[in-house]
Amino acid sequence: MSKDFATLIRLFAVVAIFMQLTTVGQVIKNNKQEKNYYSENKKPLIPSAYIKLPVGAVHPEGWLKEYLFRQRDGLTGNLGNISAWLQKTDNAWFSKTGEGAWGWEEVPYWLKGYGNLAYILNDPKMLAETKVWIEGVLNSQREDGNFGPKNFDGKNQDFWANMIMLYCLQSYYEYSNDARVLDLMTKYFKFQQTVPDENFINGYWQGLRGGDNLHSVLWLYNHTGDQFLLELAEKVHRCTKSWTARNYELHAGTHPQKNNPEWYKLLPDWHNVNVAQGFREPATYYQLSKNPADIKASYDVFNIIREYFGQVPGGMFGSDEVARPGYSDPRQGVETCGLVEQMNSDQHMLRITGDLMWADHAENVAFNMYPAAVTADFKALHYLTAPNMVQCDDKNHAPGVMNHGPFLMYNPFSSRCCQHNHAQGWPYYVENLWMATPDKGAFAALYAASNATIKVGNGTEVKFTETTNYPFGEKVDIALSMSKPVEFPLYLRIPGWCKNAAIFINGKKVDVKVEAGKASVVTRKWKSGDKVNMDLPMEITVTRWEKNKNAASVNYGPLTFSLKIKENYIKKGSDKTAIWDSKWQKGVDTSKWPSWEIYPESDWNYGLVLDKENPSKSFEIIKKSWPKSNFPFTNGDAPIVLKGKARKITEWKLDEHLLCGVLPQSPVLTNEPVVDIELIPMGAARLRISAFPVAK
C-alpha cells in the first residue's frame, strides 16, 4: 500500500470520526430522549437524530407537486398496465405457494414509489390499485412465516426482493395503521431467525444490500419492542457482505477487468446501485452497536467511490454499471436506480447522523442529476445519466460505457430495474422535506413548496405552509397555523453553500446562531399566524476538479449549470429499441409509449474563459419569469440562465464510441475566438456539458 494511499484512508477516517462526534453527538445532546409522537429509536438503540414523519404528513406544492402529477400521468402511474412484470395473471406476488411466471424485484421496486405517490396525492384510483397489491402480499404469507415469490440464489433463498417489499409494507402501515403489517413482519423475521447463517443473505445482490433488511428489522423493533429483533439485527449485519473491511477480492463475474490498482480492493463491490444503497449499512448497524467505527465506515465508502470516480459535478460517480479503473471522465454515467437509491440513502443518513451534509447531497442529486434521467413528461427514462452527455441515441456505446445496449436514449423500457425503481425518487423526497425531532419539535430538512402537519410540544398539531421557488429562488417563507399557542423548537437547515443566511419572524430578524451546514433552532411559544421568513442568498461559485483534468463546473447556490445545447428530439418505436429483457403486456399500444433520441443542434465543444483572479465574476445572472408550466426542469423553461464567455476546442469531439470525448487537460490552448454562451441548470439539460475544459 502506497504512502499516499494510506494517507488518503487516514484522512477519510479523521473526517468521518469528526463528523460523527460533532454532528451526531451534538444532535443527541440537544435532543433529550423522551416518548415522542412518532416512531423513533427505542432503547438500546441510539436516540434518533431526526424522525421520519408518516407518509401523507407532507404534501408538495409548486414545481414539486407538478412533478408528482407528471409522474402519476406518466410512466409511474401507467406502468401497471404496460409492464409484463406487473401483470397480475400468474404473478408470484399473489401466490400463496410463491410460484408464478413473474415475481422478483420489479413489483416492489414500482410499488415502493407508486404506493407512496398514491398516499401523498390521495388519488382514489391509485390507492385502490396499491391496495390490490398490498392485499396480495399480505395473503402470500406461508405457515413458516416466509412470504412472496420463491426465488433462489444458487442453493440459498434470495431475500432481495422481499427487502424492497418490506419498504412498501412499512409505508402502507404508516398510511393505514393496519396491524396485519406488524404481524406479517414479525412472523417473517422469526422465519429468518431459523435460517442458518451460511444460507442467509448469501448471494450477490442480497449479500451487498442486506442493509435494507437491517433497516426493516429495526423499524419493526421500534414499533413492537420485540427483543428477538435485536438478535436478528446482529445476524443480518453478520451475514451481510461487509462494507467495513478494506481488502477485498472482487466478484469475478461483475468485475472482469484485469490488472486493477491496489485501491480497487477497498470496496466489496463497485456496482453503482450496490454502493449507493449498500454504503449506509454500517451506519444503520451503528444505531445498535454504538461503535464509531461503523458510522465511520459509511462515510469512508461514500468518500472512496467519489475519490476515484466522483470527481465530477452532480454528486454522483461514473459507474455504468460498474465503476472501472480508467473510466472516471464526466462522460461516464450512473443508473437511474443509482440516483434514487442515493437520494434514499442520503435521507436515511440524515436521520441517523444529524449531519446536514446529507441534506445538501440529497439536493445535489435531486436537482442536478435526477431530473435529466427522465423526459419532461415522465413517460420515458434512460438507463444512464452523466454530467457530460451530448448525444442520447439508440446506439451501443460499449466499451466506452460498460454495458452493451441502447442505454443513452429515453425509453419507457430502459432496463427493467430502472424502469420500475425510478418511481421512489420524488415521493420519498417529499416525505423527507419535513421531519420531527426527539425534543418534540419540527425540522425543515429539504426546502420546497409544501405543507406539513406535525405534532409538537404538548401534542398540538401545527400546519407548516412553506412557500418558495427554491432551488430557483433565495427566499423560503413558512406560515404556521394551529388551534392554540404552543411552545416547541423549530429547526431550520442552513445549506452548506449559504454564507449569509438570515431568519426573520413576523418581520423581525431573529438573534440566533446562523451557520452554513448547521441547523438554526428557534424555540418559542408559537401562535397561529406566525410567519418565518428565510433569506438564503445564492452566489456563483466555480469548482475546479483538479483530479479530473482540472475541469471547471459552475454553481449558483445548490444548482450546478450546464451548457445550453439546442436539443433535437427524434421519435422511435420503443418496442424496436428496447433491450432484451423489456417485456410488454399483451395488447398494449406501444405507439402511445415511444422512445426518444436527442441530438445536438448547436455546438457543445467549448472551453470556459474564466477571470483568473475571480472566476465567479466571469458570469452574469439572468432571472426570468416563472414558467407557465410550473415546471422549471426543461431547456426552454429554466428560470435562471448564466451568461459567460467560451472558446471552441475543435479537437474535442465525439469519440469512436459516439460518446462525448474525454476531457482535455485544462488549461487548453485554442486559437478560436471568444464567443458568448448560455448556461442553464444542470437538471434542465438533457444534453449537457457540466464539467468544462478551461480555455487558455
Sequence and secondary structure as in RCSB ss.txt:
>XXXX:A:sequence
MSKDFATLIRLFAVVAIFMQLTTVGQVIKNNKQEKNYYSENKKPLIPSAYIKLPVGAVHPEGWLKEYLFRQRDGL
TGNLGNISAWLQKTDNAWFSKTGEGAWGWEEVPYWLKGYGNLAYILNDPKMLAETKVWIEGVLNSQREDGNFGPK
NFDGKNQDFWANMIMLYCLQSYYEYSNDARVLDLMTKYFKFQQTVPDENFINGYWQGLRGGDNLHSVLWLYNHTG
DQFLLELAEKVHRCTKSWTARNYELHAGTHPQKNNPEWYKLLPDWHNVNVAQGFREPATYYQLSKNPADIKASYD
VFNIIREYFGQVPGGMFGSDEVARPGYSDPRQGVETCGLVEQMNSDQHMLRITGDLMWADHAENVAFNMYPAAVT
ADFKALHYLTAPNMVQCDDKNHAPGVMNHGPFLMYNPFSSRCCQHNHAQGWPYYVENLWMATPDKGAFAALYAAS
NATIKVGNGTEVKFTETTNYPFGEKVDIALSMSKPVEFPLYLRIPGWCKNAAIFINGKKVDVKVEAGKASVVTRK
WKSGDKVNMDLPMEITVTRWEKNKNAASVNYGPLTFSLKIKENYIKKGSDKTAIWDSKWQKGVDTSKWPSWEIYP
ESDWNYGLVLDKENPSKSFEIIKKSWPKSNFPFTNGDAPIVLKGKARKITEWKLDEHLLCGVLPQSPVLTNEPVV
DIELIPMGAARLRISAFPVAK
>XXXX:A:secstr
  HHHHHHHHHHHHHHHHHIIIIIHHHHHHS     SS    TTS   SSEE  TTSEEE HHHHHHHHHHHHSH
HHHHHHHBGGG STTBGGG SSS  SB SSHHHHHHHHHHHHHHHHT HHHHHHHHHHHHHHHHT  TTS  S  
 EETTEE  HHHHHHHHHHHHHHHHH  THHHHHHHHHHHHHHHS GGGSS SHHHHH HHHHHHHHHHHHHHH 
 THHHHHHHHHHHHS  SS S     TTT    S  GGGGSSS  BHHHHHHHTTHHHHHHHHH  HHHHHHHHH
HHHHHHHHH  STTS   BSSB  TT  STT  EEHHHHHHHHHHHHHHHHHH  THHHHHHHHHHHHTGGGGB 
TTSS B SEE SEE  B SS  TTTSSS S TTSBBTTS HHHHHHGGGHHHHHHHTSEEE TTS EEE S SSE
EEEEEETTTEEEEEEEE  TTS SEEEEEEEESS EEEEEEEE  TT SS EEEETTEE  S   TTSEEEEEEE
E TT EEEEE    EEEEEETTTTTEEEEEETTEEEEE   EEEEEE HHHHS TT  B TT  GGGS EEEEEE
SS   EEE   SS GGGG EEEE    TTS   STTT SEEEEEEEEE TT  B TTSSB     SSB   S EE
EEEEEEGGG SSEE SB BB 
